[in-house]
Amino acid sequence: MQQGDVDGLIDGATKIPAVRSGQLAPQLLRHHKNFFIRLETIVSRAAIQAGLSAEEVLETEERYISKCESLPDMERIKNLQYHMILDYADQVRKLKQCGGSQSRLVRNVLQYIRSHMAEPIRTADIAAYCGKSRGGLTMEFKKQTGRTLSDFIQQQRMQEAETLLLKTEQNLSQISSLLGFSSQSHFTRVFKEVHGMTPTEFRKSQG
């Protein structure tokens, strides 16, 4: 985490055995939420030690925990946990790459996308999360990054798709669900438009 090693974290996450239910709470759902909260605390403190703003990390921590508490099933909690870890690691990596110059707006947009990757992502919701109007967000984001918000969201999803295809053994249905696509065929169509090949072809070509 402190090195911003996103690939290493993904590789490690696929090798961690499942924790036995009942260790933290008698109810399985509560157990997963408790585990998420403890893990979030560990990860966020490591991110602060790596140089991220303590104030912003603590705000992010509160949002992730609130999001976790609202989730009704274990699978979505696991998905959020996976994206939470990668979100912090990606922030640390970007901080090291750009010397800490990335704006708070861009960091907040990234945080929202990461924590809602498995859901439909609307500009209005990101704007509310960032405390801005929809028009104000899109204009400021385009000015700072040179790209539209919708293009940026798709780019993040496609980068995540590449990572999942190369670093995990999850099937296309699982990956499309993790990335918030309405169906596997929709995911395949978008991926092919961006990469010029299907996800299956991409995985084979890099294997």
SULDA-V78027 format. One record per residue. N is the residue number from 0. RES is the residue in one letter. PHI is phi in whole degrees, 0 to 359 (NA if undefined). Layout:
# SULDA-V78027
n=(N/N)
res=(RES/RES)
phi=(PHI/PHI)
This chain:
# SULDA-V78027
n=(0/1/2/3/4/5/6/7/8/9/10/11/12/13/14/15/16/17/18/19/20/21/22/23/24/25/26/27/28/29/30/31/32/33/34/35/36/37/38/39/40/41/42/43/44/45/46/47/48/49/50/51/52/53/54/55/56/57/58/59/60/61/62/63/64/65/66/67/68/69/70/71/72/73/74/75/76/77/78/79/80/81/82/83/84/85/86/87/88/89/90/91/92/93/94/95/96/97/98/99/100/101/102/103/104/105/106/107/108/109/110/111/112/113/114/115/116/117/118/119/120/121/122/123/124/125/126/127/128/129/130/131/132/133/134/135/136/137/138/139/140/141/142/143/144/145/146/147/148/149/150/151/152/153/154/155/156/157/158/159/160/161/162/163/164/165/166/167/168/169/170/171/172/173/174/175/176/177/178/179/180/181/182/183/184/185/186/187/188/189/190/191/192/193/194/195/196/197/198/199/200/201/202/203/204/205/206)
res=(M/Q/Q/G/D/V/D/G/L/I/D/G/A/T/K/I/P/A/V/R/S/G/Q/L/A/P/Q/L/L/R/H/H/K/N/F/F/I/R/L/E/T/I/V/S/R/A/A/I/Q/A/G/L/S/A/E/E/V/L/E/T/E/E/R/Y/I/S/K/C/E/S/L/P/D/M/E/R/I/K/N/L/Q/Y/H/M/I/L/D/Y/A/D/Q/V/R/K/L/K/Q/C/G/G/S/Q/S/R/L/V/R/N/V/L/Q/Y/I/R/S/H/M/A/E/P/I/R/T/A/D/I/A/A/Y/C/G/K/S/R/G/G/L/T/M/E/F/K/K/Q/T/G/R/T/L/S/D/F/I/Q/Q/Q/R/M/Q/E/A/E/T/L/L/L/K/T/E/Q/N/L/S/Q/I/S/S/L/L/G/F/S/S/Q/S/H/F/T/R/V/F/K/E/V/H/G/M/T/P/T/E/F/R/K/S/Q/G)
phi=(NA/290/265/68/276/297/299/296/293/297/298/292/297/285/253/281/292/295/283/295/293/94/291/255/197/291/274/298/297/296/301/293/292/297/296/301/297/294/294/300/297/297/294/295/293/295/294/296/297/280/122/290/299/300/298/290/296/294/295/296/302/299/293/295/295/299/297/301/297/275/280/265/217/292/297/291/295/297/298/296/300/300/289/298/297/293/299/298/297/293/297/296/298/294/298/291/288/250/65/83/269/294/290/295/300/296/297/294/298/299/299/296/299/299/280/235/301/273/234/299/249/252/303/299/289/295/299/296/299/272/73/228/285/300/295/296/296/297/291/292/296/296/294/280/248/79/220/282/295/297/296/293/299/297/299/296/293/289/296/295/298/302/298/295/292/268/255/230/251/293/281/295/296/295/294/298/291/300/262/78/278/291/200/295/293/296/301/298/296/294/299/293/298/278/256/78/204/285/303/297/296/297/298/292/292/261/278)
